[in-house]
Amino acid sequence: MKVGLFTALFAKLGLDEVIKKIKPLGIRTVELGTGNYPGDPHIKLDWLNQSVKLKEFKQKLDDQGISISALSCHGNVVHPNKEFAQNSAETNRKTILLAEKLGVKNVIDFSGCPGDSDNAKYPSWSPTPWPPDYLDLLKWQWERKVIPFWIKRAKFAQDHGVRICGCAPRRGRRSAAISIPATCSGRASIRPVPCAHWVTQCSTATPRTRRCTTPIIW
């Protein structure tokens, strides 16, 4: 088993400083933010077309015995604000391409949270099955927004040798998939495209479900 670190926690430090801190702790793999909410303190999407820069970056990690477990770009690709959603989606798309060039198999993102209609300005999160209005809203969000986007994006990732790993915010829970039932439902909806989820990221996971290692989306 490898112990890893999400380097966004050390956003104020350079990559060399991060490596210096984590190596004595036995940490040998890192998750790197590429933009959206995590920011991009240690790797840049602009490097997509800079093969020399990417080679130097990868070599630096290899020389230190550090591998990349995943690239992370948590955003909201189904945000009712179209500009925000498009920016999140484009960061996700470029992250997938960057992962392909680096030989990284996993890209992590939030499922996102849509609004309550096509005219909404803000995301609308449905936390309860009653009154029944909330179930109608949830059905609309999944069928019209969440599933259509991720079916296409998961296929795009698959075509580039990458899998989408969904994760729900630990605090606030303002994401379409934050429970085990929602997670399983989302994965079933996009089969047979391979996606994954580390259930330890799910804010409603129980001690039992945290041990689950079966790949599921969101």
PyMOL commands that set and color helices and strands:
alter all, ss='L'
color gray80, all
select helices_A, chain A and resi 7-10+15-25+45-49+51-63+82-102+133-159+180-189+199-201+209-211
alter helices_A, ss='H'
color red, helices_A
select strands_A, chain A and resi 4-6+29-33+67-72+106-109+163-166+195-196
alter strands_A, ss='S'
color yellow, strands_A
deselect
rebuild
show_as cartoon
